[in-house]
Amino acid sequence: MKRKILAALLASTMVLSLVGCGSGSDGAAATTDTQDAASTEEAATTDDAAAADSEAASGDQTLTV
């Protein structure tokens, strides 16, 4: 009898921990924000590369550290 009670107690503890640590609607919003940030960073990198190409074509080369 003690084993059944202990097993039920452990099972309910695991279920409650999964519910408490489970992702909700906030997890989907965080994923969208991360994807938007990655898209913005990619666009900025592309713009920087285009600017570097145009500077190299004009003959003026500048190294910024």
Phi, psi and omega in degrees: 000322180295324180295320180294319178294316179297318179296318178294320179295316178294319179295317179293325177295317179294320179296315180296324179290325177291321179293318181291326182262000181290154179277144179246207180291336179294329179295322179291322179293322179295322179295319179296317179297321179295318179293321178296318180296320179294321178295319179295318180295320179296320179294320179295320178296320178295319178296319178296320180294321179294320178294320179295322178295319181290325177292320180294325180290329182278346177098345178271112181245129180232135178252118180248127181246000000 
